[in-house]
């Protein structure tokens, strides 16, 4: 529905509901409350004067957040965390005195950021695997179909349609490794206090260092983590954010490369992204079939790649134990990088699930270029029949230049084969030359490489995964 205020297109057009919820106010502030419950429970377990009744009261009010009251308190206090402490306390009057006991704002803010990023990476991982699975099916189906390879977007030695797809898969597998690394190394900030020294907790626990360590262990366990960062200032190191944004940038790079390839192939009319029955390619040119899905991937990829600089610049600019110039940037850069990466993978999955291949056009392009690529084999055949290799090489060079001129300057078909047949120097019949023009002879180990790659790398990766369903209906609004 139209609104009279700005609305991010990432929310209204591109990202999935699950990723949007992850970075919603409800998810954020209910996680704050879960962290306050975990802190209180750990403190009670370790001997502080906190009752089961207080904890039960807090648990009963994790989701019923009075946002109007929280807004009123923030306007009054000018502090978002304390506004929500008071809002939680209003719902939990018995627990109010012990909510946030010993903690600083980063206890809820930073720990929640880590939790949300971990869940976001989990969603990204799932979608990466689904894209890889669809591309693997495509690669297997077309592993032996010859197609022109291109270097510098100039026709080069043949490859296969399926082999080209393995290049897309391989880059996504690098990205998956990055996601796995981030997930396996993420730890909570824990309860480090105002400058990371845990002085407030040392006071609460009467100087008992072991209880403080146990408190962090209990909180981490309740929130599903195997530990907390070993040292920090008030915040966790912002290099964590920079690394995660770099990982999302890597995904954007891979997806953008795929989408660019598809746009080039669409221009050649060799492959095409899905195009729906009533889809309009252009408001002015009814015949057009613009690759709008892949163009959108490229557009969003540029955004994510640029957004990754925010993490790096914030990381280097944190003064001593902390400054607050990270906060406003983090509120925008991290959620929007996740939302955009999510949108990219949704569209990627949609395209990968329905790539249209046009074999006849591919064959036509091969026929146009293969005579040039077959010249070495033709020359060797002529040498075997008694020809002089150096004379034959020069003759082929001259014929190739003339045939190229016919194609480019006159727009006529490639007549190189006819020129060679008509040259007595070669002594070859047309059938002998045509025998050298079977495209399968020029694809090298492409098919075997696809089979080995899928069997040795991709299928073992996918074997233990259960959520590898088909494509998605990507949000494809103009």
N, C-alpha and C positions, 0 to 999 in steps of 0.2 A: 504493500500500500504506500502511496506517496506520503511524504512527511514534509513539514515545513522547517526541518533542521537537517543538517548534513548527516548522511548515513554512509558508513564505509561500504564500498562495493564488495569488499571481502566478506562482509556480513550479509548484504542483501542479494549478492549475485553468485559468489564463487565458492566459499568454504562450505564444508559439510556441517550438518546440525551437530554431530558429535564433537567436532573440533570447536565449533562455536560455543557449545556448552562448556567445554573444558576451560575456556578463558572467560566465562561469564562471571557476573557478580556472585551469583548463587554458589558456584563451585569455589570461587576464591574465599568467600567469607564463611562458608560452611567448613572449609579446610582450616581456616583460622580457628574456628571453634573446636574442631577435632584436635588441633594442636594444643589448645588450652586445656582440653580434657586430658590429653596425654601427659602434659606437664603436671597437672594437678594429681593425676593418678600416680605418676612416678614419685612426686614429692611426698604423697601420703605413704606410699610403700616404703619410703626411706625414712619415715619417722616424723614428718612435719604434721602439724595439727590441722589436718584436713579430714573431713568426714566422708563416709560413703554416701550420706544423704546429699552433701554438696556436689559430689561427682555425679550422682544419679540425676540431680536437678540439671546440671550442665548437659548431660547426655540427652535429656528429654527435650532440650531446646536448641539442638544443633541446627535445625533447618528452618525454624520459624523466626526469620530475621525481620525486624521492623525497620525497613529502609527509610521510612519517613523520619523516624526518631534518630536513626544513625546520621542522616543528612543534617538534621537540626543540631545534633551534638557536634558534628564536624565544623559546621559554620560557627559554632560557639567556641570550640576548643582549638580549631585550626590544626587538628591532628587526627588523621584517619584511624590509626590504631586505637588511640584512647577513645575516640567516638564509638568504636565497636566494642571496646571493653565495657563502656557504660551501657551500650545497647544490650549486650549479653547479660550484664549485671541487672538490668531492668527486668529481663525475663527470668533471671536466676538470683533473686535477692539473697538467698541463703549463701550462695556461692560467691556473690559479688566481692567480698573482702579478699578472696584468695585467687581470683582470676588474674592471670598474667604475673603471678608471684615470682619475683626475682628476675623476670625477663625484660629484654629490650624489644623495641618494635621489630627488629630484624628476626626475632624468634619466630613470629608468625609470618612476616613478609618474605624473608629469604627462604625459610623452610617450605612455605607454600609455593614459591617460584620453582624450587627444585622438584617438588611433587608434581606440579602441573607440567613442567618440561619433561619429566620422566613419562608421564601418561601421554603427553603429546608425541614423544618419540616412539612410544608403543603403537600409537595409531599410524604414525608414519611408517614404521617397520611393517605393519600388517599390509599397508597399501603397496609398499615397495615389493613385497613378496607376491602380491596378486598381479602386479604389472609384469614382474619377471616370469610368472607362470604363463600369462597370456602370450608374451613374446616368445617363450620357449615353445609353445604350441605352434606359433607362426613359423618359427625357425625350423622346426622339424618338418612341417608341411612343405616348405619351399627350399629345403636344404640342397636339392639337386637342380633347381631351376636356374640356368645360366642367366646372367644379366651383365650389362656393362659395368665394370668398375670405373670409378672416376678419381683422378688426382687433379687438384686445382680446378675441379669441375670440368675437366677435359677428359674425353674417353680414354680409358686405360685398360689394362689387362682384365679379362673377365673375372667375375666372382659369381656368387649365387645370391639369390634373394634371401635365402635362409642364413647364409654366412654373414651377410651384412647385418642381419638382426642380432647375431651373436655379439656384434660390437656394441649395440645398444644395451644388451643384457649385461655384458661384462662391466660396463661403467656403472650400472645400477648395483652390481654386486660389490663394487668398491664402496658405493654409498651405504649399502647394507652393512658392510664391515664397520664403517664409521659410526653408524647408528648403534650397532652392537657394542662398540667400544664405549661410546658415551653412556649407554644404559648400564653397562657393567661397572663403570667407574663413578657413577653418580652417588654422592653421599649427602645426607642432610647437613645443614650448618650445625644443627644441635642447639645447645643452650650456652652460648659463649659470653653473653653479657655485653656491656656497653663498649668496651674496647677489646673484647676477646679474652679477657683474663679470668672471667667467671668469678670476679670478686664478690658480686652480690650473692651468689650461691654459696660461696665459702662462708659468708656471714650467716646465711640461713642454716647451713649444716654444721655450724660451730667448728669450722676449720677441717672438716672431714673430707679430704680429697677423694677418697675412694667412693664415697656416696655421690659426689658430683659426677665421677666417671660412670657410676652405675646408673644415675639418673639419665644421662645421655643415651646409654645403651638401651634403657627401657623405652624411652621416647622413640628412638630409631626403630626398635622392634615393633612397637605399636603402629608406626606409620609405614611399615613394610620395607625398611632399609636395613642393610647389614652393618651400618656404622655411620659415623659422623666425620666431618673433615677434621684432621688432627689438630690444626692450628688455624686461627683466623683473626682478623681485626673484628670490627663490629659485624661485618658482612662476610659471606663466603667470597672467595676470589672471583672477580668478574671475568677472569680468564675462562671460567666455566661457561658463562654466557657466550663469550667470544667463540669458544670451541663449538658449542652447539649451533650457533648461527653459521659458522663455517661449514658444519655438516649439512645444514639445510641448504646452504649455498651450493654445495657439491651436488645435491639432488637436483637443484634448479639447473645447474650446468649440464648434467646428464640429460635431463628432460628437454632442455632447450636445444641440445645437439640433435636429439631424436626428432624434435618438431621441425627443426631447420632442414634436416634430411628429408623429412616427409614433404615439406613445402617445395623443395627442389624436385623431388620425384613426382609431386603433383603437377608441377609445371611441365615435366617431361611426359605426363600422362601414363606413367608406368605404375604408380601406386597412388592411392587416394585415401584420405580419412573418411569415416562414415559420412554419408550425406542422405538426409531423410527425405521422404517422398514429397513433402510440401515445403521443404527448406528453400529459402530464397537466398541466392548467392550475392545479389546486388539489387539495390532499389532501382537502378537505372538500366542495368544490363541483364535481362532475364536469363540469358544463357550461362551465366557465370556460376562456377562451383568453387568459390573461394575456400581455402583451407583454414577456416576461421577457428577451429578447435586448436590446431597447431600454432596458429598465430597468437592465440590467447596464452598457450603455454609459454611461448617466447616472451610475451609481454610480462607475464607474472614472473618468469625466470629472471628477467632483468631487475625486477623489483627486489626479489629475494637476494640476488647476488649483491646488489648495492646495499641492501639493508644489513648485510653481514659486517659492513664497515662500522656500524654503530657499536657492535660489541667490542671490536678491537680498540676503537677510540675511547670508549668508556673505560675499558680495562686499564689502558696506560695512564689514564687521568685520575685514578683514585688516589687521593692524598692520604698518606700515613695509614691510620686505622679506619678511616672512611670519610667520604664527602657525600653530599646528597645530589650531586649533579648527574648521578646515574638514574635516579628514580623516575623522573618524567620520561627519559629516553627509554628505559626498560618497559615502562607501561605500554609504549607504542611498538617499539622495535621487535620485542620477543613475541608477543601474541600475533602480530601481523605477519611475522616471518613464518610462524607455524600455520596460520590461516592460509597464507599464499602457497606454501609448500603443499599443504593439504589439497588446495584447489588444483594445483599443478598435477598432482598424482591422480586426482579424480578424473581429470580430463585425459591424462596419459592412459589411464586404464580404459576409459571409454574408447579412445582411438585404437589402442593395441588390441582391443577385443573385436574390432571390425575393420581392420585394414583391407582395402580392396586392391587386388593385384590384377593388372591387365597384361596377360602373357603375350598377346598378339603385338601389342605396342613394344614390349620388351624385345620380342623376336625381331621386329622391324628395325629397331635401333642396333641390335647386334649385327644384322645383315648389312647395315650401312657401314659399320666400322670394322667388322671382322676381316675383310680382305686385307686391310692394312696390317692387322695383327698377325695374320697368317703368312706374311711375306717371308719370314725366316724359314718356316717349314717348307714353303714352296721352293725357296732357294735351295734348301738341302736336298729336296727330291730331285731338282734339276741337276745338282752336282752329282748325285748318285748315278744319273744317266749320262755322265761324261762332261757336264758343263764346267766352265771356269768360274770359281766362286767369286773372284774379284769382278769379273765382267758382269756376272749375274747381279751382284750387289749394286753396281752402278746402274744397270738397266732397271732394277726394281726401284731405285731411288728416283730415277727420271719418270718412270711410269706413275709412281705414287704421287709425285708433285703434280703431274698433269691431271691425274684422276682427282686429286684434292681440289684443283682449280675448277674442274668441271662441276664438282659438288658445290663449292662455295661461290663461284662467280656466275655460274649459269643455272644453278639450282637443279641440275640433272642428277640422276642416280649415279652411284659409284660404279665406274666401268673398269676398275683396275683388273678384275679377272679377265675380262674380254681383251684388254691390252696385252696381258701376259700370254693368253692363249694365242693371240695373233703374232707374237714375237717368236721367230724361229730359234732365237738364241736359247730359249728355255726347252724347246722340244717336248712340251707337255700338252696332253689332250685336256679338254675342258673337264672330263670326268676325273682325271688325276688331280686337278687343282680343286675341284669341288670337294673331293675327299678330304682335303685339308681344312674345309670350312665347317666341320661339325663343332658347334660351340662347346660340347662336353669335353673336347680335347684341350680346351683352354681355361678350364676352371680350377686346374691344379687339384689340391686336396680339400677344396672347399667343403664338399659333402662330408668327407671323413672328419674334417675339423669340427663341423657342427655336431656330428654324432658323438665324438669324443668329449667335446665341451659339455654337451647336455648330460651325458652319462657320468662323467667324472666330477663335474662341478655343480651343475644346476639341479639335477634330480636329487642328489643327496641333500642339497640345501632345502629343497621343498618337501622331502619325504616325510618329515615329522610335523609338517604344518597342516592344520585342519581348516583354516579360514582362507581358502584359495578359490572362492567362488568366481563366477563369471565377471563380465564387465559391469559397469555402473552407468546409470543415466546421469552423466555429468550436467552440472548447471550450465546451460548453454545459451543463456540470455545474451542478446547482442550487447 
